[in-house]
Amino acid sequence: MKKWLLAIIFGTVLTLAACGGAGNDNNDSEPPANDNAAEEQDKGDTNGAGEAVDTAAGEEVFANNCAMCHGADLSGGAGPDLTNVGSKYSADEIKDIVQNGKGQMQPQKQVTGDDLDNLANWLAEKK
């Protein structure tokens, strides 16, 4: 099962890497279109508590720190299903769980600062 999960995570990372980094490669004198529109929209979203949510950053923190146990699609595995975690916990409660652990989950002390905020706010939207 671990090989299957690693293959899914690796495939997701490769897909995300292949989709990122697109720029305006033409040499026209026109200013480039707003390539950051989606990023600005992601950062402009707010969770139920009115806190800004950087969706891409939250997803990246999850992929790097949580997907191994909770599944790349949040459906669970070694850890519980998180697809509806926002209906059970607030962003602050999620931060507490990440930092202090809960049940069999060990504290994830490596997730701090903006990474912790982005992760918790992103997960709190999952309802």
C-alpha positions as CSV (number, residue, x, y, z in Angstrom):
1,M,0.0,0.0,0.0
2,K,2.9,2.4,0.7
3,K,4.2,2.0,-2.8
4,W,0.8,2.8,-4.2
5,L,0.5,5.9,-2.0
6,L,4.0,7.1,-2.9
7,A,3.2,6.6,-6.6
8,I,0.1,8.7,-6.2
9,I,2.0,11.5,-4.4
10,F,4.8,11.4,-6.9
11,G,2.4,11.6,-9.8
12,T,0.6,14.5,-8.2
13,V,3.9,16.4,-7.6
14,L,5.0,15.8,-11.2
15,T,1.6,16.9,-12.6
16,L,1.7,20.1,-10.5
17,A,5.3,20.8,-11.5
18,A,4.4,20.3,-15.2
19,C,1.5,22.7,-14.9
20,G,3.3,25.5,-13.1
21,G,5.8,28.1,-14.3
22,A,3.9,29.0,-17.5
23,G,4.9,32.5,-18.5
24,N,4.5,34.9,-21.4
25,D,7.3,33.8,-23.8
26,N,6.3,36.0,-26.7
27,N,8.4,39.0,-27.6
28,D,5.5,41.4,-28.3
29,S,5.7,44.9,-27.0
30,E,2.3,44.6,-25.4
31,P,2.4,44.2,-21.6
32,P,1.7,40.6,-20.5
33,A,-1.8,39.7,-19.5
34,N,-2.5,39.3,-15.8
35,D,-0.8,35.9,-15.3
36,N,-1.4,36.2,-11.6
37,A,-5.2,36.5,-11.8
38,A,-5.8,33.0,-10.4
39,E,-3.1,33.5,-7.7
40,E,-4.7,36.8,-6.7
41,Q,-8.1,35.1,-6.6
42,D,-6.8,32.3,-4.4
43,K,-5.3,34.8,-2.0
44,G,-8.4,36.9,-2.0
45,D,-10.6,34.0,-0.9
46,T,-11.5,33.9,2.8
47,N,-12.5,31.0,5.0
48,G,-15.6,31.1,7.2
49,A,-13.7,33.1,9.9
50,G,-12.8,35.8,7.4
51,E,-9.2,34.9,7.2
52,A,-7.4,35.0,3.8
53,V,-6.8,31.6,2.3
54,D,-3.9,31.0,-0.1
55,T,-5.2,27.8,-1.7
56,A,-2.1,27.0,-3.6
57,A,0.1,27.4,-0.6
58,G,-2.2,25.3,1.6
59,E,-2.3,22.5,-1.0
60,E,1.5,22.6,-1.2
61,V,2.0,22.4,2.6
62,F,-0.5,19.5,2.7
63,A,1.2,17.6,-0.1
64,N,4.6,18.0,1.6
65,N,3.6,17.2,5.1
66,C,0.2,15.5,5.4
67,A,-0.7,13.6,2.2
68,M,1.5,10.6,3.2
69,C,-0.9,9.7,5.9
70,H,-4.1,11.5,4.9
71,G,-4.0,10.7,1.2
72,A,-3.2,13.1,-1.7
73,D,-7.0,13.5,-2.2
74,L,-7.7,13.9,1.6
75,S,-9.5,10.6,1.6
76,G,-7.5,9.1,4.4
77,G,-5.1,6.1,4.6
78,A,-3.0,5.7,7.7
79,G,-4.7,8.9,9.0
80,P,-8.3,9.8,8.9
81,D,-10.3,11.2,6.0
82,L,-10.1,15.0,5.8
83,T,-12.4,15.7,3.0
84,N,-14.9,17.4,5.3
85,V,-12.6,18.4,8.2
86,G,-13.8,22.0,8.0
87,S,-17.3,21.0,9.1
88,K,-15.8,19.5,12.3
89,Y,-12.9,21.8,13.2
90,S,-12.2,25.5,12.8
91,A,-8.8,26.8,11.4
92,D,-7.6,27.5,15.0
93,E,-8.6,23.9,16.1
94,I,-6.8,22.5,13.1
95,K,-3.6,24.5,13.9
96,D,-3.8,23.1,17.4
97,I,-4.1,19.5,16.2
98,V,-1.2,20.0,13.7
99,Q,1.1,21.5,16.3
100,N,0.1,19.2,19.3
101,G,-1.1,16.1,17.6
102,K,-4.3,14.2,18.4
103,G,-5.0,10.5,19.0
104,Q,-2.3,8.6,17.0
105,M,-1.2,11.7,15.1
106,Q,2.1,13.0,16.2
107,P,2.7,16.7,16.5
108,Q,3.9,18.2,13.2
109,K,6.3,20.8,14.7
110,Q,7.9,21.4,11.3
111,V,4.8,23.1,10.1
112,T,4.9,26.7,11.5
113,G,4.1,30.3,10.7
114,D,2.6,31.1,7.3
115,D,2.7,27.4,6.3
116,L,0.6,26.5,9.3
117,D,-1.8,29.3,8.7
118,N,-2.2,28.5,5.0
119,L,-2.7,24.8,5.8
120,A,-5.2,25.3,8.5
121,N,-7.2,27.9,6.6
122,W,-7.3,25.7,3.5
123,L,-8.4,22.6,5.5
124,A,-11.0,24.7,7.3
125,E,-12.7,25.3,3.9
126,K,-13.2,21.6,3.4
127,K,-16.9,21.2,4.4
